[in-house]
């Protein structure tokens, strides 16, 4: 192994504002960064005056009519004191922007297809395009154009030596002096997508073949870096010798001396990656966020932001992982094992951490026995699907709504589809009104367009013959109720992913800070108490034994003591631990006793974390605790009784720039909607409705936060007591706005609300 001296990069800050994929990055200076996006905009980010770790959006450049890709910076001049920016777009144009006022000063039109690259050649601009050409622009005019490759040109770069280098879908690179090709570089097995200068050595290329190559101008390959598992879209180099690459595999990889020394995981494709002069790295991700990474201790993000990002990665991975053909995050949790089975050998698959685990019901001993971990077979395996231990011709996924597990609808071709639909609706406790929709779904997806109805069939609900489309009805038909996709909400949502090691580390760190402090030393934990916190974490990590493990009253008292006694700035890791504790059946049962014995205990905590100097970390963890309390019916009375104080205390969270806090708050509202509908609490429903409408109207609201608020609104209108109030609050305009969204689920729930408004 090579001995490589390297400091690991950590998150510095996130640049949030784009509504879609961030496609390109341009480092104007270390203080100013420009990003381009699929949302058709360019944003310029400037270093904050208060917090030198963070950037804020200083300008939004509007002018392109399709997604924006490559960017290049023109240095400041007397006429343009802040410099200019060059951008290329899918709309085939190249635009030059004045960074003082954000206006377009030149619009360069001539390419016939998407512009893929822009670079500066002294005072000229050179652009590359899918139309296979390179074009040179001078003073806003086209002065040269030539066919550079026989396939789309994906990138162009000016080299320090004066030549241009181009990369193409034909797998080659070409070196240009003017319009003359000096050399063709071959070696990549697929499209060449990204280019960068490697100081004092040559240049770098990134390819769809998954590799990065370092080339000398002579054509010699100096390094071949392989490590990505998918398309590499971009590459950049720093004066220190470090290289960074961005890939479809969701990682930005950092290379030193040809060896990958670190991988920065992202919640989506990494379209671009660039170094700042300081050595910090900026990455552009398909989740709409650009991120800055640093090795400098004083520039690293707060632990809460790092934990939030780690949680985002975990949630993203869970949402994509499948076990037994089902998405992992849609499997029921371990609480499903608290319900007894109905037959000996009945199986259940539940989520345990990052795995799906199968259990079988042992009738004689009345317990669930663990069978083992469920894994998916190789892609393309055509075995008949299995559900609850039985094989079927089809097992369809039926989406009931946000937050609910996907319902599995089994079906064999030999079955009567009406019979299958009725049995399934009965099993899932769903309205009979869904029957024909389910039958149509079965027929369409099983390829049985010419189904012949069996007249001997009897409806298990009424004993009567089933209605068959196209045949006359013998009785007056009752109009079916409208079918909504996302409302009403059934069940509650929870936040059940935690960074336990980070929580424990932070609590220990804070405790070590308190011990030598004469003012707070008596509030610190003893060695035995620190060890007990470690034991609590161990129990919570072991999710497969939640139904068999227990805590003590002293465990609960210890965590509550920390939250009540420690300085406000230090309590968030303990609060985060309580968030997970309430998901443990025994932990929740002990906590409710403490709450009932001291009714103001949780309210005191809420008051503490929402004081004038409220910290985002405290707000986030406390709201998540409240969200998770809904999981246990023991807390429902307390939550209902104090709904007004709780919602008032966190009312400003809807406009927080922290997207995780927005999401936690909107989830709190959604859970309250479910509870207060059940309790028929009109006053409480009206308060939740008002708060949810605030989020739905907030332009900067996170997509998931807005979606959950809309589901809450629709559910309150459909099954609650506040439909008229919602209409008076002009919910129709909110529904109309939602229907015009580019997010499919926002459109769907907006359609639900719009349909509901029109019902008598």
Secondary structure, 3 states (H helix, E strand, C coil): CCCCCCCCCEEEEEEECCCCCEEEEEECCCCEEEEEECCCEEEEEEECCCCCCCEEEEEEEECCCCCEEEEEEECCCCCCCCCEEEEEECCCCEEEEECCCCEEEEEECCCCCCEEEEEEECCEEEEEECCCEEEEEECCEEEEEEECCCCCEEEEEECCCCCEEEEECCCCEEEEECCEEEEEECCCCCCEEEEEEECCCEEEEEECCCEEEEECCCCCEEEEEECCCCCEEEEEECCCCCEEEEECCCEEEEEECCEEEEEEECCCCEEEEEECCCCCEEEEECCCEEEEEECCHHHCCCHHHHHHHHHHHHHHHHHHCEECCEEHHHCECHHHHHCCCCCCCCEEEEEECCEEEEEEEECCCCEEEEEEEECCCCCCCCCCCEECCEECCEEEEECCCCCCCCEEEEECCCCCHHHHHHHHHHHHCCCHHHHHHHHHHHHHHCCCCCCCCCCCCCCCCCCCCCCCCCCCCCCCCCCCCCCCCCCCCCCCCCCCCCCHHHHHHHHHHHHHHHHCCCCCHHHCCCHHHHHHHHHHHHHHHCHHHCCCCCCCHHHHHHHHHHHHHCCHHHCHHHHHHHHHHCCCHHHHHHHHHHHHHCCCHHHHHHHHHCCCCCCHHHHHHHHHHHHHHCCCHHHHHHHHHCHHHHHHHCHHHHHCCCHHHHHHHHHHHHHHHHHHHHCCCHHHHHHHHHHHHHHHHCCCCCHHHHHHHHHHHHHHHHHCCCHHHHHHCCHHHHHHHHHCCCCHHHHHHHHHHHHHHCCC
